[in-house]
């Protein structure tokens, strides 16, 4: 068995992903984990998400997908998990979310930036839905559940492209892994994923 230390609170809700429960260690919670689904793509042990990691995930989902259905929000959460699991953007769940020019809601000039960065975000409409979906996806993936996006690292909304329906340059020629709601999910190479916006 492996052990992960993470802050208690929201993250305690997904402790079940790693076995038989959590043991209080002062300000942190120690979780025994069997390692199923809890490794980076290169084989290293994944760092269990902290409350701050989860908060950034929920904020990202709210900014990126609050007007979308649950299935699309869930798929976007899987993309976030896939980027985290790749280890390319860093070891913390929040690293790929906040990496420059990745999730457009964190671009300061994006119209959704004020939503994702809102100081009282928990009061905004849709916040509870994003926390429920985000926790479900992280719990499922750390437990080894399959990825419905088939490894997508990127996605885009054709209707929001200029002109509408256009395929962004970084997605051209890349395999589409899922079409869901208003979004197209793509298994783009990491180099393109790092260079993309949105």
ABEGO torsion letter per residue (X at the ends): XBBBBBBBEAAAAAAAAAEAEBBBBEABBBBBBAGBGABBAAGBBBBBBBAAAAAAAAAAAAAAAAABBAAAAAAAAAAAAAAAAAGAAEABAAAAAABBGBBAAABAABAAAAAAABAAAAABBGAAAAAAAAAAAAAAAAAGBBBAAGGBABBBBAAABOBBGBBBAAABGBBBABBBEABBBBBBBAAAAAABBX
